[in-house]
Amino acid sequence: EDTRFNTSTPVRKLVTGPRRNAPTDIIVFGDMGQSMDVIDGSMQHSWDFKGRGEISAPNTTRLVRSMLDDNAASLICHIGDISYATGALALWDTWLDQVEPITSQVAYMTAIGNHEMGWTRSAVPGSDSQGECGIPYVTYFPFSGQSYNTLPRDPPPKPILSPSWRDPWYSFNHGNAHITIMSTEHDFSPDSDQYKWLKHDLAAVKREHTPWLLFMGHRPMYVSSDYGGDHDKLATDLQQFIEPLFVQFKVDMAFWGHHHSYQRSRLIEGVQHIVVGSAGFAFSPIKPGGDEHFLFATNTTWGVSRVRLVNDTAAQVQFYSNADYSLQDAAWVVRGAQQRTVLQVDGSRLS
């Protein structure tokens, strides 16, 4: 036997979801990307860091792996702008290799972003995917689309044959939470298929089984930004069409990416909004002087959010830096009550 080409991978543990009524811990982030710079100095096409890729993205993998090693979560949600491959399939390979230490340990659920889907007929028309138009995304993450989920299972469907790029929205239960994931890159006006599906999904949640209702998408409904494009028609449409569903069905928390920062809102129509597009891409500008909707915002720290659903009524939302793994922000969210901030940005306790 020629053993020169034999390979092996490390033994990994796989953590499944918690049982009902047990604490549920979820890691959430967006806008990660990949970089070979720290490995061998390889250059690539990228819009940030002069061809070095998203140089902080590997640190995010290391942070999340450390959290998983400490049993700090049983689920990861990556809410858009996954690899920033934008047409270069080799960069998808780089990203998949980069995240293997964490995707091999817990469920890794995704939302589609503009750099996976963006084309001339997107909700916000453009060329941000550089021709991918959602095809690599639904091939790598076939579970994320309605079309794939309705294909016959015998024989198993081939992901590349799925037209799920047309309808990449879905939901699932995990521990104490029902999680609904939309596509901000597709039509969500009241006559659209997506809107009708979202309304039906939110209406069908059994709160006695999953008391927490979490909602996720890529482009934010609210954001503190110094860029006018972040307050464009899409954000207005989210507030006009989707926010009433939040109120009607009592969504507890909404998580967004796209803006490369971490932001925590005050309660808006009873909903805690978190913007966490801070996993690797170069930072986005925050509105000078702050924004009335947000209690905390930073565009100087890359990292991830951890959501700990302690029980049926109390949860803590945290933000950790991927540089030194330090806690940067934390707040309690109590269902049916006002939000209570218990830690300042430096981690010291409030009196």
C-alpha positions as CSV (number, residue, x, y, z in Angstrom):
1,E,0.0,0.0,0.0
2,D,1.3,3.4,-0.9
3,T,0.8,5.5,2.2
4,R,2.1,8.8,0.8
5,F,-1.3,10.0,0.0
6,N,-3.2,8.8,3.1
7,T,-4.8,11.6,5.1
8,S,-6.5,11.8,8.4
9,T,-8.6,14.4,10.2
10,P,-8.7,15.1,13.9
11,V,-11.4,13.4,16.0
12,R,-14.2,15.9,16.6
13,K,-17.1,15.8,19.1
14,L,-20.5,16.6,17.8
15,V,-22.9,18.5,20.1
16,T,-26.6,18.1,19.4
17,G,-29.3,20.5,20.5
18,P,-30.3,20.8,24.2
19,R,-33.5,19.2,25.5
20,R,-36.6,21.2,26.1
21,N,-36.4,23.4,29.2
22,A,-32.6,23.3,29.3
23,P,-30.5,26.5,28.8
24,T,-29.9,27.1,25.1
25,D,-26.7,28.7,23.9
26,I,-26.3,30.1,20.3
27,I,-23.4,31.9,18.6
28,V,-24.4,34.4,16.0
29,F,-22.3,36.4,13.5
30,G,-22.2,37.7,10.0
31,D,-19.8,39.0,7.4
32,M,-16.9,36.7,8.0
33,G,-14.9,35.9,4.9
34,Q,-11.5,34.1,4.8
35,S,-7.8,34.8,4.6
36,M,-4.7,32.8,3.9
37,D,-2.5,35.7,5.0
38,V,-1.7,34.3,8.4
39,I,-0.9,30.9,7.0
40,D,1.4,31.5,4.1
41,G,0.9,35.1,3.1
42,S,-1.1,34.3,0.0
43,M,-2.8,37.2,-1.8
44,Q,-6.2,37.0,-3.3
45,H,-8.9,39.2,-4.9
46,S,-10.6,41.0,-2.0
47,W,-12.2,44.4,-1.5
48,D,-10.6,44.9,1.9
49,F,-7.0,44.8,3.3
50,K,-5.4,45.2,-0.1
51,G,-5.8,41.7,-1.3
52,R,-5.0,40.0,2.0
53,G,-8.6,38.8,2.4
54,E,-10.5,39.2,5.7
55,I,-7.5,39.0,7.9
56,S,-9.5,38.8,11.2
57,A,-11.7,36.0,10.0
58,P,-9.4,33.2,11.2
59,N,-9.4,34.8,14.7
60,T,-13.2,34.4,14.7
61,T,-12.8,30.7,14.0
62,R,-10.3,30.4,16.9
63,L,-12.6,32.3,19.2
64,V,-15.6,30.2,18.4
65,R,-13.6,27.0,18.7
66,S,-12.5,28.1,22.1
67,M,-16.1,28.7,23.1
68,L,-17.2,25.3,21.8
69,D,-14.4,23.6,23.7
70,D,-15.9,25.2,26.8
71,N,-19.3,23.9,25.8
72,A,-20.5,27.5,25.4
73,A,-22.9,26.8,22.5
74,S,-24.7,24.1,20.7
75,L,-25.5,26.1,17.5
76,I,-23.9,28.6,15.2
77,C,-25.9,31.0,13.0
78,H,-23.9,32.7,10.2
79,I,-26.2,35.4,8.9
80,G,-24.9,36.3,5.5
81,D,-21.8,37.3,3.6
82,I,-20.2,33.9,4.2
83,S,-16.9,33.5,2.4
84,Y,-16.7,36.7,0.2
85,A,-15.6,34.3,-2.6
86,T,-17.6,36.4,-5.1
87,G,-17.1,34.1,-8.0
88,A,-13.8,32.5,-7.0
89,L,-14.6,28.9,-6.0
90,A,-11.1,28.4,-4.6
91,L,-12.0,31.0,-1.9
92,W,-15.0,28.9,-0.9
93,D,-12.6,26.1,-0.4
94,T,-10.4,28.3,1.7
95,W,-13.3,29.4,3.8
96,L,-14.6,25.8,4.2
97,D,-11.1,24.7,5.4
98,Q,-10.9,27.7,7.8
99,V,-14.2,26.9,9.5
100,E,-13.9,23.1,9.6
101,P,-12.9,23.0,13.3
102,I,-16.2,24.6,14.2
103,T,-18.6,23.3,11.6
104,S,-17.6,19.8,12.5
105,Q,-18.7,20.2,16.1
106,V,-22.2,21.8,16.1
107,A,-25.0,22.6,13.7
108,Y,-24.0,25.6,11.4
109,M,-27.0,27.4,10.0
110,T,-26.8,30.2,7.5
111,A,-28.7,33.1,5.9
112,I,-28.0,34.4,2.4
113,G,-26.3,37.8,2.0
114,N,-25.7,40.3,-0.8
115,H,-22.3,38.8,-1.5
116,E,-23.8,35.4,-2.1
117,M,-26.9,36.6,-4.0
118,G,-26.6,40.2,-5.3
119,W,-27.5,40.5,-8.9
120,T,-29.6,42.8,-11.1
121,R,-32.9,41.3,-9.9
122,S,-32.2,41.2,-6.2
123,A,-34.3,43.2,-3.7
124,V,-31.4,45.6,-3.8
125,P,-30.1,45.3,-7.4
126,G,-26.3,45.1,-7.8
127,S,-23.3,42.9,-8.6
128,D,-22.2,42.1,-5.1
129,S,-22.0,38.4,-5.7
130,Q,-19.9,38.9,-8.9
131,G,-22.0,36.4,-10.8
132,E,-22.6,33.7,-8.1
133,C,-26.3,34.6,-7.9
134,G,-26.9,32.3,-5.0
135,I,-25.8,29.1,-6.8
136,P,-22.7,28.2,-4.7
137,Y,-24.5,29.2,-1.5
138,V,-27.5,26.8,-2.0
139,T,-25.1,24.1,-3.2
140,Y,-23.1,24.2,0.0
141,F,-26.1,24.9,2.2
142,P,-29.0,23.1,0.5
143,F,-31.1,22.9,3.7
144,S,-31.5,26.7,3.6
145,G,-34.1,26.8,0.7
146,Q,-37.7,25.9,0.4
147,S,-37.3,24.3,-3.0
148,Y,-34.7,21.8,-1.7
149,N,-36.8,21.0,1.3
150,T,-39.7,19.9,-0.8
151,L,-37.7,17.6,-3.2
152,P,-38.4,13.9,-2.9
153,R,-35.9,12.1,-0.5
154,D,-35.7,8.8,-2.4
155,P,-33.3,9.0,-4.0
156,P,-31.6,11.9,-2.1
157,P,-31.7,15.1,-4.1
158,K,-28.6,16.6,-5.6
159,P,-28.1,20.1,-4.2
160,I,-26.8,21.5,-7.5
161,L,-30.2,20.6,-9.1
162,S,-32.1,22.5,-6.5
163,P,-33.6,25.9,-7.5
164,S,-33.3,27.0,-3.8
165,W,-31.5,30.2,-4.9
166,R,-35.1,31.4,-5.6
167,D,-36.4,30.9,-2.1
168,P,-33.6,30.7,0.6
169,W,-35.7,31.2,3.7
170,Y,-36.5,28.6,6.3
171,S,-36.9,28.0,10.1
172,F,-36.1,25.4,12.7
173,N,-36.4,24.7,16.4
174,H,-33.4,24.5,18.7
175,G,-33.8,24.0,22.4
176,N,-36.0,26.7,23.8
177,A,-36.0,28.7,20.5
178,H,-37.8,28.8,17.2
179,I,-35.5,30.5,14.7
180,T,-36.9,32.0,11.5
181,I,-34.4,33.1,8.8
182,M,-35.4,35.3,5.9
183,S,-33.6,36.5,2.8
184,T,-33.2,40.2,2.6
185,E,-32.0,39.7,-1.0
186,H,-35.4,38.6,-2.2
187,D,-38.8,40.2,-2.4
188,F,-40.6,40.3,0.9
189,S,-43.5,42.6,0.1
190,P,-46.9,41.5,1.2
191,D,-47.8,39.8,-2.1
192,S,-44.5,37.9,-2.2
193,D,-44.0,34.2,-1.6
194,Q,-41.5,35.0,1.1
195,Y,-43.8,37.3,3.1
196,K,-46.6,34.7,2.9
197,W,-44.2,32.0,4.1
198,L,-42.8,34.2,6.9
199,K,-46.3,35.1,8.2
200,H,-47.4,31.5,8.2
201,D,-44.2,30.3,9.9
202,L,-44.4,32.9,12.7
203,A,-48.1,32.2,13.2
204,A,-47.4,28.5,13.6
205,V,-44.8,28.8,16.4
206,K,-45.9,26.8,19.5
207,R,-44.7,29.0,22.3
208,E,-45.4,26.4,24.9
209,H,-42.6,24.3,23.2
210,T,-40.3,27.1,22.0
211,P,-41.0,30.1,24.2
212,W,-38.2,32.2,22.5
213,L,-38.8,33.5,19.0
214,L,-35.6,34.6,17.2
215,F,-35.6,36.2,13.8
216,M,-32.5,36.5,11.5
217,G,-31.6,38.1,8.2
218,H,-28.6,39.8,6.6
219,R,-29.4,43.5,5.9
220,P,-30.6,45.2,9.1
221,M,-34.0,46.7,9.8
222,Y,-32.3,49.3,12.1
223,V,-28.7,50.3,12.2
224,S,-26.5,53.1,13.4
225,S,-24.6,54.0,10.2
226,D,-22.9,56.9,8.6
227,Y,-23.6,55.5,5.1
228,G,-26.9,56.5,3.5
229,G,-27.2,53.2,1.6
230,D,-27.8,51.4,5.0
231,H,-31.0,53.5,5.4
232,D,-32.2,52.9,1.9
233,K,-35.6,51.6,0.7
234,L,-34.9,48.1,1.9
235,A,-34.5,49.1,5.6
236,T,-37.7,51.1,5.2
237,D,-39.5,48.2,3.7
238,L,-38.3,45.9,6.5
239,Q,-39.9,48.3,8.9
240,Q,-43.0,48.7,6.9
241,F,-43.7,45.0,6.0
242,I,-41.7,42.8,8.5
243,E,-41.8,44.8,11.7
244,P,-45.7,44.5,12.0
245,L,-45.2,40.7,11.9
246,F,-42.7,41.1,14.8
247,V,-45.3,42.9,16.8
248,Q,-48.2,40.6,15.8
249,F,-46.4,37.4,16.7
250,K,-44.2,38.8,19.5
251,V,-40.8,38.2,18.1
252,D,-38.3,38.5,21.0
253,M,-34.9,39.2,19.3
254,A,-33.8,40.0,15.7
255,F,-30.2,39.5,14.5
256,W,-28.7,41.1,11.5
257,G,-25.4,41.5,9.7
258,H,-24.2,43.5,6.6
259,H,-23.0,46.5,8.6
260,H,-19.5,45.6,9.8
261,S,-19.9,46.4,13.5
262,Y,-21.6,45.2,16.6
263,Q,-24.7,47.1,17.8
264,R,-27.3,46.5,20.5
265,S,-30.5,48.4,20.3
266,R,-33.0,49.5,23.0
267,L,-36.2,47.6,22.7
268,I,-38.0,48.7,19.5
269,E,-41.6,47.7,19.4
270,G,-40.7,45.2,22.1
271,V,-37.9,43.6,20.0
272,Q,-34.2,43.5,20.9
273,H,-32.2,44.1,17.7
274,I,-28.6,43.0,17.4
275,V,-26.3,43.9,14.5
276,V,-23.3,41.6,14.4
277,G,-21.6,41.9,11.0
278,S,-18.3,41.8,12.9
279,A,-16.7,38.4,12.1
280,G,-13.9,39.6,9.8
281,F,-14.6,42.1,7.0
282,A,-13.2,45.7,7.3
283,F,-15.3,47.9,9.6
284,S,-18.2,50.1,8.5
285,P,-18.7,53.7,9.7
286,I,-21.1,54.3,12.6
287,K,-23.2,57.4,12.8
288,P,-21.3,60.2,14.6
289,G,-22.8,61.0,18.0
290,G,-24.7,57.7,18.1
291,D,-28.2,56.8,17.1
292,E,-31.3,57.0,19.3
293,H,-32.2,53.4,18.6
294,F,-29.0,52.0,19.9
295,L,-27.6,51.7,23.4
296,F,-24.2,50.3,22.4
297,A,-22.3,50.2,19.1
298,T,-18.7,49.6,18.2
299,N,-16.8,49.3,14.9
300,T,-13.4,48.8,16.5
301,T,-13.7,45.2,17.6
302,W,-14.2,42.0,15.6
303,G,-16.1,39.3,17.3
304,V,-19.3,37.3,17.8
305,S,-22.5,37.4,19.7
306,R,-23.5,34.7,22.1
307,V,-27.1,34.3,23.1
308,R,-27.9,32.4,26.3
309,L,-31.5,31.5,26.7
310,V,-31.4,30.8,30.4
311,N,-35.1,29.8,30.8
312,D,-38.5,30.5,29.3
313,T,-38.3,34.2,30.2
314,A,-34.7,35.4,30.7
315,A,-31.9,35.5,28.2
316,Q,-28.5,37.2,28.1
317,V,-26.9,38.6,24.9
318,Q,-23.1,39.0,24.9
319,F,-20.4,40.2,22.5
320,Y,-16.9,38.7,22.6
321,S,-13.8,40.1,21.0
322,N,-12.0,37.7,18.7
323,A,-8.6,39.3,19.6
324,D,-8.4,38.4,23.2
325,Y,-11.7,36.6,23.8
326,S,-12.8,39.3,26.2
327,L,-16.4,40.2,27.0
328,Q,-17.2,43.5,25.4
329,D,-20.9,43.9,26.0
330,A,-23.7,42.1,27.8
331,A,-27.4,42.7,28.5
332,W,-30.3,40.8,29.8
333,V,-33.5,40.4,27.8
334,V,-36.6,39.5,29.8
335,R,-39.7,38.5,27.9
336,G,-42.6,40.7,28.8
337,A,-40.4,43.2,30.6
338,Q,-38.0,46.1,29.9
339,Q,-34.5,45.3,28.9
340,R,-32.0,45.6,31.7
341,T,-28.3,46.2,31.0
342,V,-26.1,44.6,33.6
343,L,-22.6,45.1,32.3
344,Q,-20.8,48.1,30.8
345,V,-18.7,47.9,27.8
346,D,-15.5,47.4,29.9
347,G,-17.1,44.5,31.7
348,S,-17.5,46.2,35.0
349,R,-20.8,45.9,36.8
350,L,-23.3,48.7,37.1
351,S,-24.2,49.8,40.5
